[in-house]
Amino acid sequence: MRSTEQAPPEARPRSRLHSSVASALEDQIISGALPIGERLPSESEIARDFGVSTRSVREAMQILETKGLVRRRHGERTIVVRDDVAEFLGTLAVTVRQRFASDSEYLLQLMVVRRMIETEVVGLLTAKAQPVNAEVEAALEAMRVARDKEDFAGFTQADAAFHLALVHSTGNAILSVFYDNLYGLITEVIRVTSRVPSKSLAAAYAEHAEIFEMIRNRDEAGAKTLMRAQIDNSAAYLRVAIENANAKEK
């Protein structure tokens, strides 16, 4: 276990000590520095490493246990686990966001992940008795309203909500949790890429409406082709946006 450099305990608010310990250990677990199955040092050793009290360490362990990242048993040292899928994906998403902030290439890789997920989502939906739910219809209607008002920000938000709603319509809880945690990033990507091409809001709405109709009519091949093309185009726009931003920095 590697502790990060800490300020003296008296220089930090007491209420934040356990949070800083929990955050540091969580980062090590998510990064793999503390692998699944590894037993953590004793509370007194961790307290010494971080320069905090054992009480703060116990409170930190409670946070990690709640997130499903560690398991504690009486008389045994705490062990690293990942029992809770939702909490694990949540912390994983934080790590992914940090990587995006430092390397724009990760944004392009996000588009590859989007294409993989959303193309398969189309397949799942067209196989269902009720392909789409009210959430999808509401998002599409919000896009229509934003189109008519020429509300770019509102359209962008509704666009992202449409894709999120499609994932939710599958009824796959784990898939939904995973996509939910990437939703903020995907919304930002949609916002950035929408400003690159000259495509109007009307054309963008028509594109989504066509995907919606194909899914509702269970045209799996057609809907997959359109979804794949839409995300590929967004990836191309994103690359242009990144190149433009990099050129301005030079």
C-alpha positions as CSV (number, residue, x, y, z in Angstrom):
1,M,0.0,0.0,0.0
2,R,1.3,3.4,-0.9
3,S,0.1,6.5,1.0
4,T,0.1,9.9,-0.6
5,E,1.9,12.8,0.9
6,Q,-0.3,14.2,3.7
7,A,-0.4,17.5,5.5
8,P,0.0,17.3,9.3
9,P,-3.3,16.2,11.0
10,E,-3.6,19.5,12.8
11,A,-3.5,21.4,9.5
12,R,-6.6,19.5,8.2
13,P,-10.2,19.6,9.4
14,R,-10.9,16.6,11.5
15,S,-14.1,15.8,9.6
16,R,-12.2,15.4,6.3
17,L,-9.5,13.1,7.6
18,H,-11.4,9.9,7.0
19,S,-12.6,11.1,3.6
20,S,-9.0,11.7,2.4
21,V,-8.0,8.3,3.6
22,A,-11.0,6.6,1.9
23,S,-10.3,8.5,-1.3
24,A,-6.7,7.6,-1.5
25,L,-7.3,3.9,-0.8
26,E,-10.2,3.9,-3.3
27,D,-7.9,5.3,-6.0
28,Q,-5.4,2.5,-5.3
29,I,-8.1,-0.1,-5.5
30,I,-9.6,1.1,-8.8
31,S,-6.1,1.5,-10.4
32,G,-5.2,-2.0,-9.3
33,A,-2.4,-0.9,-7.0
34,L,-4.4,-2.7,-4.3
35,P,-5.7,-5.8,-6.2
36,I,-8.8,-7.8,-5.4
37,G,-8.0,-10.3,-2.6
38,E,-5.2,-8.3,-1.0
39,R,-5.5,-7.8,2.7
40,L,-4.9,-4.3,3.9
41,P,-2.4,-3.5,6.7
42,S,-3.8,-3.1,10.2
43,E,-5.7,0.1,11.1
44,S,-2.8,1.3,13.2
45,E,-0.4,0.8,10.3
46,I,-2.7,2.7,7.9
47,A,-3.2,5.4,10.5
48,R,0.6,5.8,10.8
49,D,1.0,5.9,7.0
50,F,-1.5,8.6,6.6
51,G,-0.8,10.5,9.8
52,V,-4.3,10.2,11.1
53,S,-6.1,8.5,14.0
54,T,-7.3,4.9,14.0
55,R,-10.8,6.3,14.4
56,S,-10.4,8.1,11.0
57,V,-9.2,4.9,9.5
58,R,-12.2,3.0,10.8
59,E,-14.5,5.6,9.3
60,A,-12.7,5.4,6.0
61,M,-13.1,1.6,6.0
62,Q,-16.9,2.1,6.6
63,I,-17.0,4.3,3.4
64,L,-15.1,1.7,1.4
65,E,-17.2,-1.1,2.7
66,T,-20.4,0.7,1.8
67,K,-19.1,1.1,-1.7
68,G,-18.4,-2.6,-1.9
69,L,-14.6,-2.1,-2.3
70,V,-13.5,-3.8,0.9
71,R,-14.9,-6.5,3.3
72,R,-14.3,-6.5,7.0
73,R,-14.7,-9.4,9.4
74,H,-14.1,-9.5,13.1
75,G,-10.6,-10.6,14.0
76,E,-9.4,-10.4,10.4
77,R,-7.6,-7.8,8.3
78,T,-9.8,-5.9,5.8
79,I,-9.7,-7.5,2.3
80,V,-10.1,-5.8,-1.0
81,V,-13.2,-6.8,-2.9
82,R,-15.6,-5.4,-5.5
83,D,-19.0,-6.8,-4.5
84,D,-21.3,-3.9,-5.5
85,V,-21.4,-3.5,-9.3
86,A,-23.1,-0.1,-9.2
87,E,-20.6,1.4,-6.8
88,F,-17.7,-0.1,-8.6
89,L,-18.8,1.3,-11.9
90,G,-19.3,4.7,-10.2
91,T,-15.8,4.8,-8.9
92,L,-14.5,3.4,-12.2
93,A,-16.2,6.3,-14.0
94,V,-14.4,8.8,-11.8
95,T,-11.1,7.3,-12.9
96,V,-12.1,7.4,-16.6
97,R,-13.1,11.1,-16.3
98,Q,-9.6,11.8,-14.8
99,R,-8.0,10.2,-17.8
100,F,-10.2,12.1,-20.2
101,A,-9.1,15.4,-18.6
102,S,-5.4,14.7,-19.3
103,D,-5.6,12.9,-22.7
104,S,-8.1,13.9,-25.4
105,E,-7.5,10.6,-27.2
106,Y,-9.7,9.0,-24.5
107,L,-12.6,11.0,-25.8
108,L,-12.2,9.3,-29.2
109,Q,-12.0,6.0,-27.4
110,L,-15.3,6.8,-25.7
111,M,-16.9,7.0,-29.1
112,V,-15.8,3.5,-29.9
113,V,-17.3,2.3,-26.6
114,R,-20.5,4.2,-27.4
115,R,-20.8,2.6,-30.8
116,M,-20.3,-0.9,-29.3
117,I,-22.9,-0.3,-26.6
118,E,-25.5,1.5,-28.5
119,T,-25.4,-0.7,-31.6
120,E,-26.0,-3.7,-29.4
121,V,-28.7,-1.8,-27.5
122,V,-30.6,-1.4,-30.8
123,G,-30.5,-5.2,-31.2
124,L,-31.8,-5.8,-27.7
125,L,-34.7,-3.3,-28.2
126,T,-35.8,-4.6,-31.6
127,A,-36.2,-8.1,-30.0
128,K,-38.5,-6.8,-27.3
129,A,-42.3,-6.9,-27.4
130,Q,-42.3,-3.2,-26.4
131,P,-39.1,-1.8,-28.0
132,V,-39.2,1.7,-26.5
133,N,-40.6,3.2,-23.3
134,A,-42.1,6.6,-22.4
135,E,-38.6,7.9,-21.5
136,V,-37.5,7.6,-25.1
137,E,-40.6,9.2,-26.5
138,A,-40.2,12.1,-24.0
139,A,-36.6,12.7,-25.0
140,L,-37.5,12.7,-28.7
141,E,-40.3,15.2,-28.0
142,A,-37.9,17.4,-26.1
143,M,-35.6,17.4,-29.1
144,R,-38.5,18.4,-31.3
145,V,-39.4,21.3,-29.0
146,A,-35.8,22.4,-28.8
147,R,-35.6,22.2,-32.6
148,D,-38.6,24.4,-33.1
149,K,-37.3,27.0,-30.6
150,E,-33.8,26.8,-32.1
151,D,-32.6,26.0,-28.6
152,F,-29.1,24.5,-29.1
153,A,-28.4,23.8,-25.4
154,G,-31.8,22.2,-24.9
155,F,-31.4,20.1,-28.0
156,T,-28.0,18.9,-26.9
157,Q,-29.4,17.8,-23.5
158,A,-32.4,16.1,-25.1
159,D,-30.1,14.4,-27.6
160,A,-28.0,12.8,-24.8
161,A,-31.2,11.9,-22.9
162,F,-32.5,10.1,-26.0
163,H,-29.5,7.8,-26.1
164,L,-29.7,7.3,-22.4
165,A,-33.3,6.4,-22.6
166,L,-32.7,3.8,-25.3
167,V,-30.2,2.1,-22.9
168,H,-32.7,2.2,-20.1
169,S,-35.4,0.7,-22.3
170,T,-33.4,-2.5,-22.6
171,G,-34.2,-3.3,-18.9
172,N,-30.6,-4.4,-18.4
173,A,-29.7,-3.0,-15.0
174,I,-25.9,-3.4,-15.2
175,L,-25.8,-1.9,-18.7
176,S,-27.9,1.0,-17.5
177,V,-25.6,1.6,-14.5
178,F,-22.5,1.6,-16.7
179,Y,-24.0,4.0,-19.2
180,D,-25.4,6.3,-16.5
181,N,-21.9,6.8,-15.2
182,L,-20.6,7.8,-18.6
183,Y,-23.7,10.0,-19.3
184,G,-22.0,13.3,-18.3
185,L,-19.1,12.6,-20.6
186,I,-21.4,11.6,-23.4
187,T,-23.5,14.8,-23.0
188,E,-20.3,16.9,-23.2
189,V,-19.1,15.1,-26.3
190,I,-22.5,15.6,-28.0
191,R,-22.3,19.3,-27.1
192,V,-18.9,19.7,-28.6
193,T,-19.5,17.7,-31.7
194,S,-22.8,19.4,-32.5
195,R,-21.0,22.7,-33.0
196,V,-18.5,21.3,-35.6
197,P,-20.7,20.4,-38.6
198,S,-23.1,22.7,-40.3
199,K,-26.0,20.2,-39.9
200,S,-29.2,22.0,-38.7
201,L,-31.2,21.0,-35.6
202,A,-33.9,20.0,-38.0
203,A,-31.6,17.5,-39.8
204,A,-30.3,16.2,-36.4
205,Y,-33.9,15.7,-35.2
206,A,-34.9,13.9,-38.3
207,E,-31.9,11.5,-37.9
208,H,-33.0,10.6,-34.4
209,A,-36.6,10.3,-35.3
210,E,-35.7,7.8,-38.1
211,I,-33.7,5.7,-35.6
212,F,-36.7,5.8,-33.3
213,E,-39.1,4.6,-36.0
214,M,-36.8,1.8,-37.1
215,I,-36.5,0.5,-33.6
216,R,-40.2,0.7,-33.0
217,N,-40.8,-1.1,-36.3
218,R,-38.2,-3.7,-35.3
219,D,-35.9,-3.0,-38.2
220,E,-32.8,-4.2,-36.5
221,A,-30.4,-3.9,-39.5
222,G,-31.6,-0.5,-40.5
223,A,-31.5,0.9,-37.0
224,K,-28.1,-0.5,-36.3
225,T,-26.7,1.0,-39.6
226,L,-28.1,4.4,-38.7
227,M,-26.9,4.3,-35.1
228,R,-23.4,3.3,-36.2
229,A,-23.3,6.0,-38.8
230,Q,-24.5,8.6,-36.4
231,I,-21.8,7.8,-33.8
232,D,-19.1,7.5,-36.4
233,N,-20.0,10.9,-37.7
234,S,-19.9,12.3,-34.2
235,A,-16.4,10.8,-33.7
236,A,-15.2,12.5,-36.9
237,Y,-16.6,15.8,-35.7
238,L,-15.0,15.3,-32.3
239,R,-11.6,14.8,-33.9
240,V,-12.0,18.0,-35.8
241,A,-13.0,19.8,-32.6
242,I,-9.9,18.4,-30.7
243,E,-7.6,19.4,-33.6
244,N,-9.0,22.9,-33.7
245,A,-8.6,23.3,-29.9
246,N,-5.0,22.0,-30.1
247,A,-4.2,24.4,-33.0
248,K,-5.4,27.4,-30.9
249,E,-3.1,26.4,-28.1
250,K,0.0,26.5,-30.3
